[in-house]
Every structure is written in C-alpha cells, then in structure tokens.
Amino acid sequence: MNTTISSNGLPQLPLTTTSAENGAAQATTAAPSAGSPATQASDSVQLTDSARALQQASSAHAPIDTQKVEQIKHALATGTYKVDPHAIASKLVSLEGQIGGKK
C-alpha cells in the first residue's frame, strides 16, 4: 500500500471508490475553490524550545561506543548482565518530573 504525505504532514491513504464515484471525485478535485486548503500557502509551524532540542538530538549523529555495545551483547549472551532496578526507577522518576515541569 502506498501513502503520500499531504501539505499538513498527515498521511493520505488511498481510498477505494467505485467507477461512478471516481468520475465525481475527479470532477471535484480538478478545480479547487479559492478558499480551499490546497490553494492556501500561508501555513506555518512554530516549534517550542523542547521540540527544537529534540529535533537537534535526533538529527545529530552521536558516536556509538562499539566496545561497550559488544560488552553488553556478551553479558546478555552469557547471562551475566545485571539490571539495577533502583537506578531504573530513579531515572523514571526524574524523567516524569521533567515531563511534568518539575526540575
């Protein structure tokens, strides 16, 4: 299945229609009205500081510590990888505080 991305960033999925509906749809899409969204070019997006930081972080190509990755793979394969539930819980509480606005 093919999808296309519309000007508003949402995917447009292909619709299944009958041949009679196809003719009507082509007639209505051939000439959009002057006030339709297809003819308006004034759309804009404003990103928050958090969104900008997230965008920069996701586009940055951070180096991967391949030695550490191999150590973790080996520990998982041999069953010696240790999970610290207190450290995980602490990080989750910290993240929840950041999301909720408490720093």
C-alpha positions in Angstrom: 0.0 0.0 0.0 1.3 3.4 -0.9 0.8 6.5 1.2 1.6 10.1 0.4 2.2 12.9 2.9 -0.1 15.9 2.5 0.9 19.5 3.0 -0.3 19.4 6.6 2.1 16.5 7.3 -0.6 13.8 7.7 -0.5 10.7 5.6 -3.2 10.4 2.9 -4.2 6.8 2.4 -5.6 5.8 -1.0 -9.4 5.4 -0.9 -11.3 2.7 -2.7 -14.2 4.1 -4.7 -16.5 2.8 -7.4 -16.1 3.9 -11.0 -19.1 6.3 -10.6 -17.6 7.9 -7.6 -14.2 8.2 -9.4 -15.8 10.4 -12.1 -17.4 12.6 -9.5 -14.2 12.8 -7.4 -12.2 13.8 -10.4 -14.6 16.5 -11.3 -14.5 17.9 -7.8 -10.7 17.7 -7.4 -10.0 19.2 -10.8 -10.9 22.7 -9.8 -10.4 23.5 -6.1 -12.2 26.6 -4.9 -10.2 29.8 -4.0 -10.7 29.2 -0.2 -9.7 25.6 -0.2 -6.7 24.4 1.8 -5.0 23.3 -1.4 -4.7 26.9 -2.6 -3.6 28.5 0.7 0.1 28.8 1.2 0.1 30.6 4.5 0.5 27.6 6.8 3.3 27.9 9.3 4.8 25.9 12.1 6.3 27.2 15.3 8.5 24.8 17.3 8.9 25.0 21.1 12.4 25.0 22.5 11.9 21.4 23.6 10.9 20.4 20.1 13.9 22.1 18.6 16.2 20.4 21.1 14.6 17.0 20.3 15.0 17.7 16.6 18.7 18.5 17.0 19.3 15.5 19.2 17.6 13.1 16.7 19.4 14.6 13.7 22.8 14.6 15.5 24.9 11.6 14.7 26.3 10.7 18.1 29.3 8.3 18.0 28.5 4.8 19.0 30.8 3.1 21.6 31.1 -0.2 19.8 33.3 -1.6 22.6 30.5 -1.0 25.1 27.9 -2.5 22.7 30.0 -5.6 22.4 30.4 -5.9 26.2 26.6 -5.6 26.7 26.0 -8.2 23.9 28.4 -10.6 25.5 26.9 -10.1 29.0 23.4 -10.7 27.6 24.6 -13.8 25.7 26.3 -15.3 28.8 23.5 -14.3 31.2 25.8 -12.1 33.3 24.1 -8.7 32.5 22.9 -7.1 35.8 19.8 -4.9 35.9 19.7 -2.3 38.7 16.0 -1.7 39.4 16.7 1.2 41.7 18.7 3.1 39.1 15.9 2.5 36.5 13.2 3.7 39.0 15.3 6.8 39.8 15.7 7.7 36.1 12.0 7.1 35.5 11.0 9.4 38.4 13.5 12.0 37.2 12.0 11.8 33.6 8.5 12.1 35.0 9.5 15.2 36.9 10.9 16.8 33.8 7.8 16.0 31.7 5.6 17.4 34.5 7.6 20.6 34.6 9.4 19.8 37.9 13.2 20.0 37.5 
